[in-house]
Amino acid sequence: MLEYIEKIKNIKLLTAYNANIDAIKHVDEEFINSLIKKYSPEEIRERIEEYPREINDELDFIARLIYSIKTGKPAEVPLKNEELNKFFDSFKYEEERIGGQAGIVANLMATLRLKKIIFYTYLLSKRLANMFVDYENLLYPIANGSLKLINVKKAYKDEEVKINRIFEFKKGLRFKFGDEIIEDKGSTRFIVASRPEKFKICFDDNVRKYLNGLCKEVDCAFLSGYQGIKERYNDGTTYLDYFKKNSEDIKIFKKHGVKCHLEFASIPNLKIREAVVKYILSEVDSVGMDETELANVLHILGYEDLSKKIIEKTKIEDVIEGAKIIIKEFDNLEVIQVHTIYFILMITKSNISLKDLRECLDFSTILAATKAKLGDIKSIEDLKVGLSIPYNKYRDLFLKAYEEDGLKIVSVPSRLVKNPKSTVGLGDTISSGAFVYYVSLYKG
């Protein structure tokens, strides 16, 4: 295990832009029944069929939650109607912790003792800042006449807090819905994501002036949170303004040799999803996504049949085919990584050996298994837990490493935790671990 940590210890990482507080609610039969009784089964079924892409009322929430449980697929849907905060605040949440891809990755990489982690989010309240681990390698950029990097726990400036409500459910959850019995197919989660007006997915103008200097501080950048961009803002700006700005910033990073990774996400809004593909995916070196996000990108590119097959079956052959299409479609892409419940896949144009790439993915499975088993990774010693968890029963099917069409294709089976303590952030953990390890291999 220590040889993996030794590989990544000299990496300097920027992680941006989304961080928030996650309020965790564990869903059981009693909770589901308390929601279902509010409406008739017919009303709920009708709303499920409409597949609401944002939460405007209680029925939207109930419909999408039931759909997520029934399909066993994780989802994130934005809260559109802020008046519903009172409804969501009425639930008893079991836990509050750091959330948002950038926030989760910042804490993880600081704990793994990377040489330097620069974390950035537009809104940093004292309540949120206090959720970060207290390590000297975790810094936040501020600018007022010059660029400074200070301890993230001392960098708070706003009191507004972005809170996402996470509804986690475990495999085996079973409840009656009208004349139907619904049973959860896999342990996962449904996220109701808040979208405060002040929360922006970009650097503030003061820090942005010093972006060239910031680039000199890092080797690589883990960029996420684009699903949080709104179509329109009260100041008259639109999603296109923010995507164009982010695209320009990535060009600056790449000019300085900073490897850029896009962590995709569940994006119900089709305009935002298409903009992520057009402005961000077309610029970065690396992308991480789950099988549903892969299918969504393929659908945008016009591969409807393959997209549907991946969503319905998630066969590794289809996932490989889909990933190959995307990496060939975008000349800028060097790496594509897809994580599913049973396997993790990486396809790359690089010259890194198959053996090293397999180690890269194995490292990410250890991180994910540790987090799933313990709920959080609080020390390097914790990774012994993940290392002790065996691969899932489909090991031989998913253990692949070969070259084809000028690409290196590697997959490893996941280390499957039967009763995970938490599923939130597992994809981010896998992707960031694989990306940082990949960068360490690239740097030699």
One Martini backbone bead per residue (centre of mass of N, CA, C, O) as a GRO file, in nm:
protein
  444
    1MET     BB    1   0.057   0.063  -0.020
    2LEU     BB    2   0.301   0.264   0.012
    3GLU     BB    3   0.381   0.271  -0.292
    4TYR     BB    4   0.138   0.441  -0.380
    5ILE     BB    5   0.193   0.692  -0.202
    6GLU     BB    6   0.478   0.746  -0.312
    7LYS     BB    7   0.386   0.824  -0.603
    8ILE     BB    8   0.192   1.091  -0.505
    9LYS     BB    9   0.348   1.291  -0.297
   10ASN     BB   10   0.448   1.519  -0.535
   11ILE     BB   11   0.173   1.622  -0.589
   12LYS     BB   12  -0.002   1.907  -0.741
   13LEU     BB   13  -0.335   2.019  -0.656
   14LEU     BB   14  -0.633   2.121  -0.812
   15THR     BB   15  -0.963   2.193  -0.663
   16ALA     BB   16  -1.266   2.244  -0.857
   17TYR     BB   17  -1.581   2.424  -0.737
   18ASN     BB   18  -1.740   2.220  -0.551
   19ALA     BB   19  -1.895   2.299  -0.229
   20ASN     BB   20  -2.057   2.145   0.060
   21ILE     BB   21  -2.326   2.046   0.250
   22ASP     BB   22  -2.412   1.727   0.371
   23ALA     BB   23  -2.730   1.583   0.419
   24ILE     BB   24  -2.801   1.276   0.578
   25LYS     BB   25  -3.041   1.025   0.464
   26HIS     BB   26  -3.180   0.728   0.572
   27VAL     BB   27  -3.361   0.502   0.390
   28ASP     BB   28  -3.677   0.370   0.477
   29GLU     BB   29  -3.985   0.238   0.492
   30GLU     BB   30  -4.107   0.454   0.676
   31PHE     BB   31  -4.027   0.700   0.506
   32ILE     BB   32  -4.166   0.622   0.243
   33ASN     BB   33  -4.455   0.596   0.359
   34SER     BB   34  -4.475   0.900   0.448
   35LEU     BB   35  -4.476   0.995   0.146
   36ILE     BB   36  -4.691   0.825  -0.011
   37LYS     BB   37  -4.952   0.917   0.163
   38LYS     BB   38  -4.980   1.207   0.022
   39TYR     BB   39  -5.048   1.023  -0.232
   40SER     BB   40  -5.144   0.876  -0.500
   41PRO     BB   41  -5.027   0.636  -0.706
   42GLU     BB   42  -5.114   0.785  -0.966
   43GLU     BB   43  -4.971   1.054  -0.918
   44ILE     BB   44  -4.686   0.938  -0.894
   45ARG     BB   45  -4.669   0.787  -1.165
   46GLU     BB   46  -4.711   1.031  -1.345
   47ARG     BB   47  -4.451   1.179  -1.245
   48ILE     BB   48  -4.248   0.961  -1.319
   49GLU     BB   49  -4.308   0.977  -1.629
   50GLU     BB   50  -4.207   1.282  -1.643
   51TYR     BB   51  -3.929   1.314  -1.524
   52PRO     BB   52  -3.814   1.517  -1.326
   53ARG     BB   53  -3.543   1.780  -1.351
   54GLU     BB   54  -3.685   1.920  -1.102
   55ILE     BB   55  -3.761   2.073  -0.784
   56ASN     BB   56  -4.095   2.213  -0.717
   57ASP     BB   57  -4.213   1.972  -0.543
   58GLU     BB   58  -4.292   1.703  -0.355
   59LEU     BB   59  -4.363   1.513  -0.596
   60ASP     BB   60  -4.097   1.526  -0.741
   61PHE     BB   61  -3.932   1.393  -0.518
   62ILE     BB   62  -4.086   1.124  -0.485
   63ALA     BB   63  -4.061   1.026  -0.777
   64ARG     BB   64  -3.743   1.027  -0.802
   65LEU     BB   65  -3.685   0.845  -0.561
   66ILE     BB   66  -3.837   0.593  -0.657
   67TYR     BB   67  -3.688   0.564  -0.924
   68SER     BB   68  -3.404   0.524  -0.800
   69ILE     BB   69  -3.471   0.271  -0.639
   70LYS     BB   70  -3.585   0.091  -0.870
   71THR     BB   71  -3.308   0.121  -1.056
   72GLY     BB   72  -3.034   0.174  -0.890
   73LYS     BB   73  -2.980   0.486  -0.954
   74PRO     BB   74  -2.810   0.753  -0.947
   75ALA     BB   75  -2.896   1.101  -0.843
   76GLU     BB   76  -2.927   1.457  -0.953
   77VAL     BB   77  -3.146   1.722  -0.835
   78PRO     BB   78  -3.259   2.029  -0.853
   79LEU     BB   79  -3.357   2.300  -0.654
   80LYS     BB   80  -3.596   2.538  -0.743
   81ASN     BB   81  -3.778   2.559  -0.481
   82GLU     BB   82  -3.694   2.729  -0.193
   83GLU     BB   83  -3.956   2.672  -0.016
   84LEU     BB   84  -3.871   2.359   0.034
   85ASN     BB   85  -3.674   2.381   0.274
   86LYS     BB   86  -3.881   2.327   0.498
   87PHE     BB   87  -3.939   2.036   0.417
   88PHE     BB   88  -3.639   1.930   0.438
   89ASP     BB   89  -3.593   2.035   0.739
   90SER     BB   90  -3.803   1.822   0.871
   91PHE     BB   91  -3.591   1.624   0.861
   92LYS     BB   92  -3.393   1.363   0.987
   93TYR     BB   93  -3.051   1.382   1.010
   94GLU     BB   94  -2.761   1.186   1.066
   95GLU     BB   95  -2.566   1.382   0.883
   96GLU     BB   96  -2.276   1.599   0.847
   97ARG     BB   97  -2.080   1.691   0.549
   98ILE     BB   98  -1.873   1.698   0.312
   99GLY     BB   99  -1.929   1.830  -0.019
  100GLY     BB  100  -1.862   1.790  -0.318
  101GLN     BB  101  -1.619   1.713  -0.526
  102ALA     BB  102  -1.396   1.917  -0.441
  103GLY     BB  103  -1.419   1.874  -0.134
  104ILE     BB  104  -1.371   1.568  -0.118
  105VAL     BB  105  -1.092   1.570  -0.264
  106ALA     BB  106  -0.939   1.758  -0.076
  107ASN     BB  107  -0.953   1.580   0.178
  108LEU     BB  108  -0.832   1.323   0.061
  109MET     BB  109  -0.552   1.439  -0.045
  110ALA     BB  110  -0.459   1.548   0.227
  111THR     BB  111  -0.462   1.269   0.371
  112LEU     BB  112  -0.252   1.148   0.148
  113ARG     BB  113  -0.015   1.367   0.132
  114LEU     BB  114   0.018   1.570  -0.060
  115LYS     BB  115   0.211   1.833  -0.126
  116LYS     BB  116  -0.043   1.990  -0.277
  117ILE     BB  117  -0.360   2.166  -0.206
  118ILE     BB  118  -0.584   2.349  -0.409
  119PHE     BB  119  -0.873   2.508  -0.304
  120TYR     BB  120  -1.195   2.593  -0.477
  121THR     BB  121  -1.463   2.822  -0.391
  122TYR     BB  122  -1.693   3.075  -0.401
  123LEU     BB  123  -1.823   2.956  -0.133
  124LEU     BB  124  -1.695   3.030   0.210
  125SER     BB  125  -1.783   2.929   0.499
  126LYS     BB  126  -1.730   2.856   0.821
  127ARG     BB  127  -1.890   2.591   0.826
  128LEU     BB  128  -1.735   2.469   0.584
  129ALA     BB  129  -1.436   2.510   0.668
  130ASN     BB  130  -1.466   2.317   0.926
  131MET     BB  131  -1.478   2.045   0.729
  132PHE     BB  132  -1.183   2.054   0.704
  133VAL     BB  133  -0.888   1.945   0.709
  134ASP     BB  134  -0.587   1.987   0.922
  135TYR     BB  135  -0.360   2.080   0.681
  136GLU     BB  136  -0.077   2.231   0.536
  137ASN     BB  137  -0.154   2.126   0.226
  138LEU     BB  138  -0.430   2.298   0.257
  139LEU     BB  139  -0.539   2.544   0.022
  140TYR     BB  140  -0.627   2.898  -0.041
  141PRO     BB  141  -0.714   3.142  -0.272
  142ILE     BB  142  -0.607   3.483  -0.260
  143ALA     BB  143  -0.688   3.832  -0.379
  144ASN     BB  144  -0.496   4.155  -0.309
  145GLY     BB  145  -0.257   4.247  -0.532
  146SER     BB  146  -0.215   3.935  -0.464
  147LEU     BB  147  -0.116   3.604  -0.435
  148LYS     BB  148  -0.258   3.377  -0.190
  149LEU     BB  149  -0.188   3.102   0.040
  150ILE     BB  150  -0.421   2.954   0.262
  151ASN     BB  151  -0.575   2.820   0.501
  152VAL     BB  152  -0.889   2.700   0.465
  153LYS     BB  153  -0.991   2.753   0.770
  154LYS     BB  154  -0.912   3.085   0.718
  155ALA     BB  155  -1.089   3.167   0.432
  156TYR     BB  156  -1.346   3.274   0.511
  157LYS     BB  157  -1.635   3.506   0.376
  158ASP     BB  158  -1.912   3.355   0.389
  159GLU     BB  159  -2.247   3.273   0.515
  160GLU     BB  160  -2.340   3.118   0.292
  161VAL     BB  161  -2.509   2.799   0.245
  162LYS     BB  162  -2.458   2.493   0.084
  163ILE     BB  163  -2.724   2.242   0.069
  164ASN     BB  164  -2.732   1.895   0.048
  165ARG     BB  165  -2.958   1.629  -0.002
  166ILE     BB  166  -2.906   1.291   0.114
  167PHE     BB  167  -3.048   0.983  -0.014
  168GLU     BB  168  -2.996   0.679   0.134
  169PHE     BB  169  -2.981   0.337   0.000
  170LYS     BB  170  -3.028  -0.010   0.041
  171LYS     BB  171  -3.004  -0.312  -0.037
  172GLY     BB  172  -3.347  -0.439   0.016
  173LEU     BB  173  -3.532  -0.230  -0.004
  174ARG     BB  174  -3.888  -0.251   0.093
  175PHE     BB  175  -4.207  -0.166  -0.075
  176LYS     BB  176  -4.533  -0.045  -0.102
  177PHE     BB  177  -4.691   0.048  -0.430
  178GLY     BB  178  -4.974  -0.017  -0.417
  179ASP     BB  179  -4.960  -0.312  -0.628
  180GLU     BB  180  -4.649  -0.272  -0.568
  181ILE     BB  181  -4.321  -0.409  -0.539
  182ILE     BB  182  -4.034  -0.247  -0.410
  183GLU     BB  183  -3.680  -0.306  -0.487
  184ASP     BB  184  -3.366  -0.257  -0.429
  185LYS     BB  185  -3.077  -0.307  -0.646
  186GLY     BB  186  -2.887  -0.077  -0.506
  187SER     BB  187  -2.655   0.091  -0.340
  188THR     BB  188  -2.748   0.439  -0.305
  189ARG     BB  189  -2.840   0.778  -0.437
  190PHE     BB  190  -3.027   1.086  -0.366
  191ILE     BB  191  -3.005   1.426  -0.490
  192VAL     BB  192  -3.071   1.745  -0.346
  193ALA     BB  193  -2.980   2.037  -0.513
  194SER     BB  194  -2.858   2.331  -0.447
  195ARG     BB  195  -2.901   2.688  -0.600
  196PRO     BB  196  -2.755   2.946  -0.530
  197GLU     BB  197  -2.710   3.252  -0.665
  198LYS     BB  198  -2.405   3.302  -0.547
  199PHE     BB  199  -2.326   3.037  -0.681
  200LYS     BB  200  -2.021   2.975  -0.856
  201ILE     BB  201  -1.858   2.835  -1.155
  202CYS     BB  202  -1.578   2.999  -1.056
  203PHE     BB  203  -1.367   3.246  -1.047
  204ASP     BB  204  -1.293   3.513  -0.913
  205ASP     BB  205  -1.167   3.802  -1.039
  206ASN     BB  206  -0.917   3.825  -0.853
  207VAL     BB  207  -0.800   3.538  -0.904
  208ARG     BB  208  -0.806   3.537  -1.218
  209LYS     BB  209  -0.567   3.741  -1.258
  210TYR     BB  210  -0.372   3.486  -1.126
  211LEU     BB  211  -0.370   3.222  -1.302
  212ASN     BB  212  -0.075   3.193  -1.393
  213GLY     BB  213   0.033   3.162  -1.103
  214LEU     BB  214  -0.138   2.917  -1.018
  215CYS     BB  215  -0.024   2.716  -1.229
  216LYS     BB  216   0.272   2.708  -1.091
  217GLU     BB  217   0.154   2.535  -0.825
  218VAL     BB  218   0.071   2.300  -1.035
  219ASP     BB  219   0.006   1.986  -1.216
  220CYS     BB  220  -0.313   1.965  -1.151
  221ALA     BB  221  -0.678   1.942  -1.239
  222PHE     BB  222  -0.991   1.915  -1.058
  223LEU     BB  223  -1.297   1.945  -1.233
  224SER     BB  224  -1.615   2.067  -1.097
  225GLY     BB  225  -1.980   2.151  -1.097
  226TYR     BB  226  -2.135   2.221  -1.374
  227GLN     BB  227  -2.429   2.139  -1.277
  228GLY     BB  228  -2.455   2.432  -1.113
  229ILE     BB  229  -2.532   2.575  -1.357
  230LYS     BB  230  -2.729   2.823  -1.475
  231GLU     BB  231  -2.915   2.955  -1.719
  232ARG     BB  232  -3.000   3.199  -1.516
  233TYR     BB  233  -2.941   3.527  -1.389
  234ASN     BB  234  -3.016   3.821  -1.221
  235ASP     BB  235  -2.771   3.983  -1.384
  236GLY     BB  236  -2.808   3.846  -1.700
  237THR     BB  237  -2.666   3.601  -1.705
  238THR     BB  238  -2.545   3.293  -1.846
  239TYR     BB  239  -2.427   2.982  -1.902
  240LEU     BB  240  -2.238   3.073  -2.137
  241ASP     BB  241  -2.056   3.264  -1.978
  242TYR     BB  242  -1.936   3.038  -1.792
  243PHE     BB  243  -1.832   2.838  -2.005
  244LYS     BB  244  -1.640   3.030  -2.153
  245LYS     BB  245  -1.464   3.098  -1.909
  246ASN     BB  246  -1.376   2.804  -1.845
  247SER     BB  247  -1.245   2.745  -2.118
  248GLU     BB  248  -1.026   2.964  -2.094
  249ASP     BB  249  -0.893   2.855  -1.834
  250ILE     BB  250  -0.803   2.579  -1.944
  251LYS     BB  251  -0.609   2.694  -2.153
  252ILE     BB  252  -0.415   2.811  -1.943
  253PHE     BB  253  -0.338   2.553  -1.802
  254LYS     BB  254  -0.226   2.405  -2.056
  255LYS     BB  255  -0.003   2.612  -2.123
  256HIS     BB  256   0.139   2.516  -1.832
  257GLY     BB  257   0.097   2.185  -1.813
  258VAL     BB  258  -0.184   2.131  -1.692
  259LYS     BB  259  -0.367   1.876  -1.594
  260CYS     BB  260  -0.709   1.809  -1.699
  261HIS     BB  261  -1.008   1.727  -1.511
  262LEU     BB  262  -1.328   1.588  -1.567
  263GLU     BB  263  -1.611   1.568  -1.357
  264PHE     BB  264  -1.878   1.432  -1.395
  265ALA     BB  265  -2.249   1.433  -1.393
  266SER     BB  266  -2.560   1.465  -1.296
  267ILE     BB  267  -2.763   1.613  -1.576
  268PRO     BB  268  -3.082   1.706  -1.641
  269ASN     BB  269  -2.995   1.947  -1.803
  270LEU     BB  270  -2.948   1.964  -2.140
  271LYS     BB  271  -2.797   2.232  -2.181
  272ILE     BB  272  -2.575   2.180  -1.975
  273ARG     BB  273  -2.472   1.912  -2.084
  274GLU     BB  274  -2.393   2.020  -2.366
  275ALA     BB  275  -2.193   2.237  -2.256
  276VAL     BB  276  -1.992   2.047  -2.128
  277VAL     BB  277  -1.912   1.913  -2.393
  278LYS     BB  278  -1.839   2.171  -2.565
  279TYR     BB  279  -1.646   2.338  -2.337
  280ILE     BB  280  -1.495   2.099  -2.161
  281LEU     BB  281  -1.447   1.822  -2.298
  282SER     BB  282  -1.291   1.980  -2.543
  283GLU     BB  283  -1.024   2.051  -2.333
  284VAL     BB  284  -0.950   1.820  -2.173
  285ASP     BB  285  -0.753   1.531  -2.078
  286SER     BB  286  -0.976   1.430  -1.865
  287VAL     BB  287  -1.232   1.178  -1.772
  288GLY     BB  288  -1.508   1.121  -1.540
  289MET     BB  289  -1.751   0.842  -1.515
  290ASP     BB  290  -2.041   0.694  -1.539
  291GLU     BB  291  -2.258   0.505  -1.723
  292THR     BB  292  -2.479   0.724  -1.750
  293GLU     BB  293  -2.295   0.955  -1.845
  294LEU     BB  294  -2.192   0.811  -2.091
  295ALA     BB  295  -2.470   0.780  -2.226
  296ASN     BB  296  -2.532   1.086  -2.243
  297VAL     BB  297  -2.299   1.159  -2.433
  298LEU     BB  298  -2.374   0.967  -2.663
  299HIS     BB  299  -2.646   1.099  -2.721
  300ILE     BB  300  -2.532   1.375  -2.807
  301LEU     BB  301  -2.353   1.228  -3.046
  302GLY     BB  302  -2.581   1.002  -3.171
  303TYR     BB  303  -2.579   0.721  -2.978
  304GLU     BB  304  -2.864   0.587  -2.892
  305ASP     BB  305  -2.841   0.275  -2.883
  306LEU     BB  306  -2.591   0.256  -2.698
  307SER     BB  307  -2.702   0.421  -2.468
  308LYS     BB  308  -2.937   0.228  -2.400
  309LYS     BB  309  -2.768  -0.029  -2.344
  310ILE     BB  310  -2.608   0.084  -2.102
  311ILE     BB  311  -2.848   0.152  -1.917
  312GLU     BB  312  -2.978  -0.144  -1.918
  313LYS     BB  313  -2.689  -0.335  -1.884
  314THR     BB  314  -2.374  -0.273  -1.851
  315LYS     BB  315  -2.172  -0.376  -2.052
  316ILE     BB  316  -1.839  -0.381  -2.105
  317GLU     BB  317  -1.843  -0.374  -2.416
  318ASP     BB  318  -2.016  -0.112  -2.435
  319VAL     BB  319  -1.837   0.073  -2.266
  320ILE     BB  320  -1.589   0.052  -2.443
  321GLU     BB  321  -1.716   0.154  -2.702
  322GLY     BB  322  -1.804   0.430  -2.588
  323ALA     BB  323  -1.522   0.530  -2.493
  324LYS     BB  324  -1.388   0.516  -2.774
  325ILE     BB  325  -1.564   0.724  -2.912
  326ILE     BB  326  -1.490   0.967  -2.729
  327ILE     BB  327  -1.171   0.965  -2.754
  328LYS     BB  328  -1.196   1.004  -3.072
  329GLU     BB  329  -1.375   1.266  -3.085
  330PHE     BB  330  -1.147   1.386  -2.881
  331ASP     BB  331  -0.832   1.502  -2.923
  332ASN     BB  332  -0.770   1.607  -2.625
  333LEU     BB  333  -0.809   1.328  -2.520
  334GLU     BB  334  -0.626   1.091  -2.307
  335VAL     BB  335  -0.858   1.020  -2.087
  336ILE     BB  336  -1.087   0.754  -1.986
  337GLN     BB  337  -1.316   0.710  -1.704
  338VAL     BB  338  -1.509   0.426  -1.577
  339HIS     BB  339  -1.758   0.386  -1.322
  340THR     BB  340  -1.879   0.101  -1.153
  341ILE     BB  341  -1.990  -0.136  -0.939
  342TYR     BB  342  -1.790  -0.375  -1.088
  343PHE     BB  343  -1.611  -0.157  -1.258
  344ILE     BB  344  -1.298  -0.021  -1.393
  345LEU     BB  345  -1.220   0.210  -1.659
  346MET     BB  346  -0.940   0.256  -1.894
  347ILE     BB  347  -0.865   0.494  -2.157
  348THR     BB  348  -0.562   0.546  -2.361
  349LYS     BB  349  -0.298   0.736  -2.548
  350SER     BB  350  -0.069   0.658  -2.390
  351ASN     BB  351   0.266   0.520  -2.285
  352ILE     BB  352   0.172   0.373  -2.058
  353SER     BB  353   0.167   0.096  -1.901
  354LEU     BB  354  -0.041  -0.161  -1.824
  355LYS     BB  355   0.064  -0.211  -1.541
  356ASP     BB  356   0.038   0.084  -1.436
  357LEU     BB  357  -0.266   0.114  -1.498
  358ARG     BB  358  -0.359  -0.109  -1.307
  359GLU     BB  359  -0.251   0.022  -1.050
  360CYS     BB  360  -0.419   0.276  -1.071
  361LEU     BB  361  -0.697   0.127  -1.038
  362ASP     BB  362  -0.637  -0.025  -0.778
  363PHE     BB  363  -0.607   0.222  -0.602
  364SER     BB  364  -0.905   0.318  -0.642
  365THR     BB  365  -1.037   0.064  -0.511
  366ILE     BB  366  -0.920   0.106  -0.230
  367LEU     BB  367  -1.045   0.377  -0.171
  368ALA     BB  368  -1.344   0.298  -0.214
  369ALA     BB  369  -1.358   0.064  -0.006
  370THR     BB  370  -1.285   0.232   0.238
  371LYS     BB  371  -1.515   0.438   0.222
  372ALA     BB  372  -1.751   0.234   0.224
  373LYS     BB  373  -1.676   0.097   0.500
  374LEU     BB  374  -1.616   0.378   0.683
  375GLY     BB  375  -1.717   0.663   0.520
  376ASP     BB  376  -1.403   0.738   0.565
  377ILE     BB  377  -1.079   0.898   0.524
  378LYS     BB  378  -0.835   0.963   0.796
  379SER     BB  379  -0.600   0.767   0.688
  380ILE     BB  380  -0.360   0.571   0.554
  381GLU     BB  381  -0.421   0.322   0.734
  382ASP     BB  382  -0.717   0.272   0.626
  383LEU     BB  383  -0.631   0.122   0.352
  384LYS     BB  384  -0.617  -0.168   0.468
  385VAL     BB  385  -0.915  -0.221   0.441
  386GLY     BB  386  -0.940  -0.209   0.130
  387LEU     BB  387  -0.716  -0.426   0.071
  388SER     BB  388  -0.889  -0.664   0.222
  389ILE     BB  389  -1.089  -0.638  -0.005
  390PRO     BB  390  -1.227  -0.815  -0.234
  391TYR     BB  391  -1.309  -0.891  -0.518
  392ASN     BB  392  -1.545  -0.953  -0.707
  393LYS     BB  393  -1.699  -1.234  -0.861
  394TYR     BB  394  -1.610  -1.094  -1.161
  395ARG     BB  395  -1.303  -1.077  -1.197
  396ASP     BB  396  -1.231  -1.226  -1.471
  397LEU     BB  397  -1.415  -1.044  -1.654
  398PHE     BB  398  -1.272  -0.744  -1.552
  399LEU     BB  399  -0.974  -0.841  -1.623
  400LYS     BB  400  -0.803  -0.599  -1.821
  401ALA     BB  401  -0.522  -0.582  -2.080
  402TYR     BB  402  -0.494  -0.382  -2.379
  403GLU     BB  403  -0.442  -0.331  -2.730
  404GLU     BB  404  -0.633  -0.090  -2.946
  405ASP     BB  405  -0.637   0.135  -3.184
  406GLY     BB  406  -0.407   0.299  -3.015
  407LEU     BB  407  -0.507   0.175  -2.737
  408LYS     BB  408  -0.545   0.161  -2.389
  409ILE     BB  409  -0.703  -0.118  -2.209
  410VAL     BB  410  -0.838  -0.100  -1.872
  411SER     BB  411  -0.954  -0.333  -1.616
  412VAL     BB  412  -1.121  -0.353  -1.293
  413PRO     BB  413  -1.242  -0.480  -1.026
  414SER     BB  414  -1.425  -0.436  -0.767
  415ARG     BB  415  -1.447  -0.373  -0.419
  416LEU     BB  416  -1.709  -0.523  -0.260
  417VAL     BB  417  -1.935  -0.375  -0.043
  418LYS     BB  418  -2.213  -0.497   0.100
  419ASN     BB  419  -2.234  -0.267   0.353
  420PRO     BB  420  -2.231   0.040   0.308
  421LYS     BB  421  -2.191   0.336   0.480
  422SER     BB  422  -2.122   0.478   0.195
  423THR     BB  423  -2.179   0.642  -0.148
  424VAL     BB  424  -2.078   0.916  -0.125
  425GLY     BB  425  -1.801   0.985  -0.338
  426LEU     BB  426  -1.694   0.734  -0.494
  427GLY     BB  427  -1.642   0.846  -0.777
  428ASP     BB  428  -1.445   1.071  -0.686
  429THR     BB  429  -1.240   0.882  -0.558
  430ILE     BB  430  -1.170   0.719  -0.806
  431SER     BB  431  -1.095   0.949  -1.006
  432SER     BB  432  -0.879   1.098  -0.836
  433GLY     BB  433  -0.693   0.860  -0.788
  434ALA     BB  434  -0.639   0.795  -1.089
  435PHE     BB  435  -0.540   1.076  -1.178
  436VAL     BB  436  -0.303   1.120  -0.986
  437TYR     BB  437  -0.155   0.861  -1.062
  438TYR     BB  438  -0.128   0.924  -1.360
  439VAL     BB  439   0.041   1.183  -1.327
  440SER     BB  440   0.279   1.038  -1.189
  441LEU     BB  441   0.345   0.863  -1.439
  442TYR     BB  442   0.386   1.092  -1.642
  443LYS     BB  443   0.624   1.231  -1.476
  444GLY     BB  444   0.805   0.981  -1.346
   0.00000   0.00000   0.00000
